[in-house]
Every structure is written in structure tokens, then in C-alpha cells.
Amino acid sequence: MISCFGGAGQIRSDMKHCFFSAVLLMSPALASAEGESVLQQMNMNGSLRAGYYGASRNLDGRKDVGTGALWLKSAPSLGSEASMQVEGWVRNDNSFRGAPQSKLREGYLNATTGAADWRIGKQIIAWGRTDGINPTDNLTPRNYTLLTPENDDQRLGALAAKMNYHFANTVLTSVWLPRFTPSVYPIPALPGVVFTESIPQAGQGALKLDHSGGETDWSVSWFNGIDLSPDLQIGSTGPSGTNLILQHRRIRVLGMDGATVVGRYGLRAEAAYTWTDNPNNDPLVKQPFLYAVLGGDRTFSDNFNINLQYYFRLVTNYQDPQGISNPQLRNVAIQAAVISNQVTRFQQGITLRVSDKWLNETLEGEIAGVASLTRGDFALKPKLIYAFNDQLKGTLGADILRGGNNTFYGRLRNNSSLFAEMKYSF
């Protein structure tokens, strides 16, 4: 029997290993009728994936990376008013050398009591109505180094308690996150620099009023928590080099979004103002900022879709890092501004997504991109997906990132690569 409990009845921290071990123990029975009955009761599905990437996404210089992964998801029902969901993966992103990694993305319980829905456990909470860029999406992290063709696969869950209270066409959502889980970002290796990360263990909370139905869908939200994106802080200097600390600080975010349909056009807008924890105007800490996106899409014929958006970011209390006299502080402040997209007081840009389907919808093509009109850097992702049958799909694409050294996408240009993946779903 697999035990997920340690001494004194406390839940072990490596619950994900219990989940994957349980799946492996059940695997000999998959071919039997009894095994199929168990899988049906567990409502389990998943996928096997094998991929090639021209470069890793860790800015570590690795090229020609082979990947293999098993993704599993189970959503058994616990009765008419309760259910659970468990999802995770086991993967090797090092050309099948070394030990595989595993991650529990989500593991939570759902329950319904009257007009309220409750969800407790590790969960992904995604907010925002615009496409790809969501200023209000601040609650749960992403792993931006994960080798996957789909951006949504980078999402990670965080331990949270969420309640949705329904009335009329409106939902009041409250969220409590007892501890903080940061996003994973690519960190380049720099000579004479050692990076460490400071992760505060502090409670976070959020409220959201969301209306759906009628001519316009809209929401208003408030978040008081820790920034998923770190600031930089200069630490000690020793024989191994200068220590740069990735410091996550508290932020407060007031957000809103809306969506409507006008004829054949879908229109969306989203905006958020973020108050940062920077009372002393530290040049290494983000300044408060307004971030907004507005745009729309239209489908022509049956499947040809164009989605175009305009975004801007306005930094209040802006300080030009180039004006800092201390050379060490100036260099670090420039990098901090690049990471936080605060190199200039006002930035603007566009996003574009064009997609279509052919061959009885077995072949799907997409080009997605984002470009800064202020700094000239951009990211472009063309992708083709072919369905060989209902279970087997192949993906071929590329990540193209370009720009100057001190631009947001330019600093990531070494992550540019071709990629291919075969995915078998079951």
C-alpha cells in the first residue's frame, strides 16, 4: 500500500510521488476489464510526448535538446456535490540523460453548498479576458523554462482556498493563498555573478466580481499578495563573485476587464494598476505602473481567425537607470528595468495571432507574435499541428526572439529555436 502520510498523521510534502507511484502500480491492470473499470471510475486521461528543441529555455547554452514526458490527469467524482482533480507530469528535458523530474500541477477538492462552490488544494487560477497578455493574471505562477509547444502547459498550481458565490449572472470569487510560489524564469549565467532567490512565506488574498451574460461580460478584481516577477537586489561580494538576489515583494493590484461582440467582431479589454512596495524610490525595485490591453478578433469563413491587440504600460515615479552615477548600481538597475519592462516611462506594442485549419481540420496553422513599438524587440511563434488520428498529433514550430541587449525579448534571443513534438493522448 502506498502511504502519503508521515509520522503523527502529517501529510508528506512529496504528494506528487504518491500520485505517480499509484498510477504505476495500476498500470499492469490497464489491459483488463477490471483495470478499465478503475480508470473509468477515476476519470483518468493523459498523454505521452516526445520532442526536440534546438535550444533549452534556461539561457544555459544547451542545444539540440531531446525531451520525453508523461502527463496524467484524474478527476474522479465523489458524489453529486463533490469531486477532485489531480494533474501532473513526469519528464526528462536533458536528452534522456540523468534523472527525470516530476511535478504535481494541481491537486484539489471541489465541493458545492447551495450557491457557493469551494475549491481547496493546489490549483491554477487564471484571470483575464484578453489574449496572451493579461495584466490581472497575478495569482498563480508559470514555468517559462518548460519545453512545451503550448504556453498554457507552463502554468503551475499554488496552494489556495477559493470560493465562488453565484447570484444572478454574477460570481463573487474570494481567494486565499497561505504561501507564495514564484514563477520560474530563465536566468543567464554571467561571469562574476551568483544568483540566489528570496521567497517570502506570506499570506495572499484576492477578490473578484465577475459578470457573464447579456451584451457585455466584465469583471473587477483586487489582489494583495507577492509579485510573481522578482526585483533585483545587490547582496554580498566575495571570491565567487557578486550575489544578485531575486527578491519577490508585495504588490497590490486593482484590475478590470470586459468583453463583448459587435457583429462578427469579438472585442476585449483588460487593465490593471499595480502598487509596488518601493517607499524609498529604490532604483532596483519596480515602480507602480498601469498596464492595459485592448483589441479584438474576427473569424472569416469557417476557421480563419485574426486576433489583434494593442497594449501599453505607463510607469509612475519613473527613474531613468541610465542616470545613476554609481557604475555597478547603474548596470544592475538597467537589468532590473529590462526584466520588469520599466526601461522607459511609457511603452506600447501590439500582439497578433493568425490561425486557420485545412484538410478537414486535421491541419492547423498559427502565427502568434508580440512586438514593442517603443523598443523594437519582438517575439514570434509560427506553429503547425497535424492530427494523424484522434490520438496522435504532431507539432512543428519555432520560437523567434529578437531585440537589443537591453530589451525584454532581446535578452532572451538565445532561447530562439526550432521545435517539434509528437503527442499521443489516451
N, C-alpha and C positions, 0 to 999 in steps of 0.2 A: 504494500500500500504506500502511496506517495503521501508524505506528510508535509504540509505547508505551514506547520506551526513549530516554533521553537519551545524552549523551556518556559514554564509558567503560562502556557497558552498564548504567548505573544506571536503575532503574525510575523513570519520571516520577511526580510527585506527583499529576497530574491524570488518573489512570487512568480516572475516570468519563467524561471527554470521549472517550477512545478507545473505550469501550464504546458510547456513544451514536452516535458517528460511524460505527462499524462497522454498527450497526443501520440508519442512514440510507443507507449505501452498498448494503445488501442490499435496501432497500425496493422498487426497481424490479422486482425478480425475484419479488415476493410472489405475483403472479398466475400465474406459470409453474409448470409441473410441477417443473422443476429447483429453483425457489425454495421450493416446498412441501417438497421433499426436504431442503433445507438446514434449514428451520425444524424439520422433524421430528427431524433429527439433533441440532439444538441444543436440542430440547425447550423451545421458546420460547412464552411466552404473555404477555398483558398486558392493559391496559385504557386506554381514553380516557375522561376525566372532565371535566365542565363543571359548575361550581357557583356558587351565590350565598350570601353570608353577610352578615347585617345589620351585623356589625362584625368587624374583624380581631381576632386574638388576641394582639396586641402591646401592648395598652393605649396605642395611639398616636392614638386618636380617629377612625380611618378608619371610615367607614360605607359600606354598600351595595357590598361588595367582590365582584367577579366573578373566578372562577378557572377555569383550564384546565390539564389535566395529562395527560401520557403516562407510564404506568407499564409497565415491561418487566421480565421475569424469564426467565432462561435457566438450564437445569440439564442440560447435556449429560453423557452417560456417557463415562467414559474407560476402560471395561473393566469386568470383573466385580468388581474391588476398589477402584475409584477413580471419583470423579465431581467435578463442580464446580458451583457455583451463583453466579450474578451477578444482582443485582436493583437497580434504581434508578428514578429518575423525572426528568422534565423538566417544569417547571411555571411558571406565572405567576400570582401571587396579588395582582396590582395592577391588576385590571380590564383586563388585557391591554395595559397601558402599561408601557414600559420593557423591559429585557432579561429573558428567562426565567432561572430558576435550575435547576440540576441537582444531583443527589445520588446517589452510589453508596451504597445502604443496606447491601448485602452483596456480597462477592466473595471466595470461599474455595474451597479444595480439600478434598475428603473422601478418606480412604484407610482401608482395613481391613487389619490384620495380626494374624491369629489372633483372640484375644479382645479386641483393642483397636481402637477406632475413633479416627481422628485427623482433626482439622479445623483448618486453618491459613489465616488471612486475616481480612478484615473480616467480622464476624459478629455476629448478635444472639443474646445469651444471656439468656433469661428464666427466672427461678427463682420458685417459689412455687405453691401449690395453691389458695389462696383466690381469690375473685372480685373482680378490680379493684384491691384493695388488697393489696400483697404486701411485707411487711417484709423478706423475704430477697432481693428483686429489686434488687441494687445494682451489677451488673457493667457493663451497657451502657446508654447514655443514651436519652432521648426528646427530641423537639422539641415542646414543649407549645404552640407558636405555630402549628403546621402546621394549615392549614384543611382538615380532613377529617372526615367523619361518624364514622369508625371510630377508636377510641382506639389500637388496635394499629398503625395506619398511622403513628403518631407515633414508633414505635421506630426507633432508628438503630443501626447496627453499629459495633463498635470492633475495632481490630486485635488479634487474640488467637490463641493456640495452645491448643487444647482436646483432651484425651484422655479417652475413656470406656473403662474396662476392665470387661468383663462377667464376672460369675461368679454361677451360680445365677440367682436373681431380683433380683440386686442389681448396681448400677452404681457404680463409683468414678470420679468426674469430677475432673480437675485442670485448672485454667485458669491461663494466664499472659498478662497484658496488658502489653506492653512500654511503652506510653504511655497517657496519660489523655485521654479525650474527654468533655467535660461535657455535661449536659443543657442544652437551650435553654429558658429561662423568659421569660415576659413581664415586661418592665421598664418601669414607668411613667415618663413624663417629669415630673421635679419641678423647680420653679424653684430655681435656685441650686445644683443638684446635678448632678455629672457622674459617670456610672458607668463603671468600667473593670473588666475581668475578669482575674484572675491564674490562669493554668492551669499547674499544675506538670507537669513531664515526669518521671514516676517510675513504676517498675515496680509491678505489682499481681499478686496471686495469690489463688487460691481453691481450696477442696476441697469435695467434696460426696459423701456416701454416700446413694444413693437406692435404695429397695426398692419394687418393684411386683409385685403378685401376692399371692394369699392374701386374707385378710379385710381387711387394712389396708395401704395404701400410705403410706410415710413417707420422710423424708429428714432428714439432719443436715448442716449446711454451716458453713464458715468462710471469711470474706473479709477480706483485709488489703489495703486499697487507698485510693483517693481518693474523697471524698464527691462524688456527682453533684450534690448540692444545695449551693450556696455559703453561707458565712457572710459577714457584712459586716465591713469594716474601714475606719476613717476614714483617708483619705490626706491629701494636701496641700490647702491652701486658697489660691486665687488669684483673679484678676479674673474668671475664668469660673465660679467657684463652688467648692464643696467637693467633693473627689473621694471617692466611696464605692467601695471596691474589693470586688468579688465574689471572695472568697478560698475556694478549694477546699482542704480539709485532709484529712489521713489519718484513716481510721476503721478499726476492727476490728469485725467483726460475727459473732456466733455465732447461727445460726438453725436452726430445725427446723419441719417441717410434717407433716401427716398427713391422710389421707382414708379414709373407709370408707362402706359402705352398710348401712343398717338398714331393712329392709323397702323401702318406696318412697322413703325419705329418703336423700339424699347428704349426709354430714357432713364438714366440713373444718375444720382449724385450722392456724394459722401464727403463729410468734412469733420475734422476734429481739431480742437485746440488743446495742446499739451503744456501743462505747467510742470517745469522741471525743478529739481532740488539743487539750486545754484544761487544761494543768497549772497555770496561774495563775488559774483561775476568771475568765477574761475574759468580761464580760457580752455581748460581741458574738459569741462562739463557742458553738456548741451544747454542751450538757451531755450526758453519757451518758444513754441512755434505753432503756426496754423498750417494745416495740411488739408488740401481739398482736391477732389477728383469729380469731374462731370463728363458725361458722354452718353453714347447710345449705340445701338446696333440695329441692323435690319437684315432679314433673310430674303434673298432673291431666289426665285424659282423654288425648289424644294429644300436644298441643303446649303446653298452658297450664302455664307454669313459674313458680314463685315462689322467689326466692333471697333469704334474709335473713341478715345478718351483724351481729355486734356487735364493735366494736373499742375498744381503749383504748391510751393512751400514758402512761407514767409516767416523769417526768424526775427523775433523781437529781442531787444537789447543786444543786437548783433555786434560782435567784435571781430575785426579782420585779423586772423592769426599771423598774417604777414607783417603786421605792425609791431610784433613782440620783439623787444631788443635782445633778450637772452636767447642765444642761438639754439641751445638744447631744448628750452621750453618752446621756442618757435617751431622747431621741427616736429616735436611731439604734438603741439597744438594743431598744426596743419594736418597731420594724420588723423587726429581725433575729429577734426572738422570734416574730413573726407568720409570717415566711417559713418558719421552721424548725418551726412548730407547737409552740412551747415557751412560750406566753404564761402558762400555768398549770402547776402541778406535775402534775396528773392531768387527762387529757381522755378523754372517751368519746363514742361515737356509734354510729350504725347505717348500714348500706348496704342498699338494697333494689333488686332487679331483677325486674320482672314482664314476661313475654313470652308471646305467643300467635301462632298462624297461622290464616288463614282463606282462603276461596276456593281450595280445593285447594292450599293452601300457597303461593299466589302473593302473598299479602299478609301481611306480618309486622309486628307492632307490639311496641314495647318501651318501658318506662319504667324508667330507672335513676337512682338518686339516692343521695347520701351526706349525712348530717346530723350535726352536732355537738350532742350533748346537753348539753355544757358551755357552749359559747359561743353557740349558737343559729344559726350560719351553716350554709348548705347549698348543694348543687349538685344540679340536677335536669335530666335529659336525656330527654324524650319523643321517640320516633322511629318513623316508618312507612316501610317498604320495600315497594315493589311491583315484581314481576317481570313486565315486559311480554312477555318471552320468555326463552329460555335465555341470551341475550347481553346484553339491555338491562334495567337496573334503575333505578328512581327512588327517591330518599330525600328525605323531608321531616321536619324536626325542629326542635328548639330547645335552646339552652344557656341555662339559667336559674341564675344565681349570686346569692346574697343573703347579707347579714350586715352587721354593723357595720364601721366603718372599720378597726379593729384586730383583725379576724378573718381567718382564712385564706381563706375563699371570699368574704367581703365585700370585700376589697381587689381582687378580680377581677371585681366585678359589672359593670364597663363592658365586659367581654367577653361579656355576655349577648346573645344574638341568635337570630334565626330562621336556618335554613339549608336549602338544597335542592341536590341533586346528581343528575345523570344520569351513569350509568356503563355504557359499552359494553365488554364483555370479549371477548377473541379468543384 
